[in-house]
Amino acid sequence: MITRLSLGAVGLAGLAYGAWLLLGTGWSNIVAAVEWLAGGVLLHDGVVAPLSIVVAALALRVVPSSVRARVAAAAIVIGTTATQALPLFDRPGAKPDNPTLLPRDYVTGWLVIVALVVVVSAALVLLDRVRARRS
Amino acid sequence: MALPIPRESSFTSRLRTPAVSARIGRWLGIAFTIAFLTGLVSHWAQAQTWWIPYPTAPSWGYRLTQGLHLVSGTACVPLLLVKLWTVFPKLFQAMPKPFSREGVLTVLERGSIAVLVAAAIFQLASGLSNSAQWYPWGFSFRPTHYAVAWLAIGALALHVAVKLPVIRQALGSDVEDDALNRPGTQATSAGLTRRGLLRTTWVATGVAVLATAGATVTPLRRISLLAVRNGKGPQGLPVNRSAEAAGATDAAQDPAFRLTIAHGDRTVELSRDDLAALPQQTRTLPIACVEGWSASATWTGVPVRDLLDLVDAPASSDISVQSLQTRGAFARTTLQGSFSDDPDTLLALQVDGEDLDLDHGFPCRLIAPNRPGVLQTKWVHRLEVIA
């Protein structure tokens, strides 16, 4: 109980300090930060999470049960790297005077990752079949 | 057609369970703590006039901590997404009566979770955007990312304190154990098992890290397909801000350039040729930027301490380092006494045996051990002892 109380007290102190720091950044900065704080939650709870449920429901109908686990695993890796890659697709921070920033083609890069995941998953499915036949 | 609002019991997957959340949460907590601590290190390193000076050794310290900052933050992306997926039903949990003790506690607890989730998403999104130098928002990045870091770590500690009994129970039993199941949880998985989901999450985390870490881990440069830097650039070194963007192009190329070293009334002016005629030292030191990229290079130039001796500056003098740049927040930085005394702190004229590229700070730049990239001032034209 002492662990929980002291951890909780540390947590409250951190929250209070963070709030105090944020309040010190000025009104327009606070408004912009709160917009992005709330926006991130809305984007996740309102778009990303429901989308994952819809995709999973559709996949349950079409994907045969023998390969479901491998397909789900591939979808998780592809989906999480997509979150990371999507904002880079258009290279929005790129500057004409600095070619060393965002030097890659990120669409191709992500597609290579997708292809690797698909190939590895397909190999695992084949391995599953071979094992199932032997046993 | 209106979609029905789900209830907590609408979610029946075996994977959305504290047995999985606690196991992913453990790594998420570790990764967030590393990101928080390494972020604090960076704020300390950038506080140029702090009462405990930032150490000058080891020279690779800032590179290591900021590499860890990038890697731990990137690792959080898949961990957080899967963690939130496993606890999503909680969003639809029925509320107890609002004016009971339980009701007040529930509101407080769910409020702290809202802060935690909002702060966590905010930190990852703003941090990754910063590494791509993309600022699609109206807030100032540095103070806001710092303030929200305290919100995130505070809410995280509070969350762990509240959930500790569940965490202990979950981590103390097998991941497939049913004791912590929500009512209505299915007895078998439709696809992935819980173990399978955990393994997949670790793989996704590894892929995310490998795809990014090449910006700072040299051997990974070629395979990090989503890294914002690939180690290439003029003289084999990336550029954070070009001479053009800093508004330094003309002044830096002016043949009448003179470096001024000032100590009270005493000043010495040196042309670039004068600087090149002084005894030169060569050091291998990294450039490590707060945006998460780093690269090592071999610099040749005059030790700053030798230059300060020309105006009889006392030992441990704090130095104002002034740049020709006309844009950006770091045109004037403070080099604390511990750094100006360090024999590895150079006013570099060359990198890897060639005169500095204009974008690397020609005619001369500061390079010091264990120092944030933004404080390795380029296009230096004045070193002034701060009285």
Interface residues (C-beta under 8 A of the other chain):
Chain A: T3 R4 L5 L7 G8 V10 G11 L12 A13 G14 L15 A16 Y17 G18 A19 L21 L22 G24 T25 S28 N29 V31 A32 A33 E35 W36 L37 A38 G40 V41 L43 H44 D45 V48 A49 S52 L60 V63 S65 R68 A69 V71 A72 A73 I76 V77 G79 T80 T81 T83 Q84 A85 P87 L88 R91 P92 G93 K95 D97 N98 P99 T100 L101 L102 P103 R104 Y106 G109 W110 V112 I113 V117
Chain B: T74 V77 P78 L81 V82 L84 W85 F88 L91 S112 A114 V115 V117 A118 A119 I121 F122 A125 S126 L128 S129 A132 Q133 W134 Y135 P136 W137 G138 F139 S140 P143 T144 Y146 A147 V148 A149 W150 L151 A152 I153 G154 A155 L156 A157 L158 H159 V160 A161 V162 L164 S189 A190 G191 L192 T193 G196 L197 R199 T200 T201 V203 A204 V207 A208 A211 T212 L225 L226 A227 V228 R229 N230 K232 G233 P234 P238 V239 R241 S242 E244 A245 D359
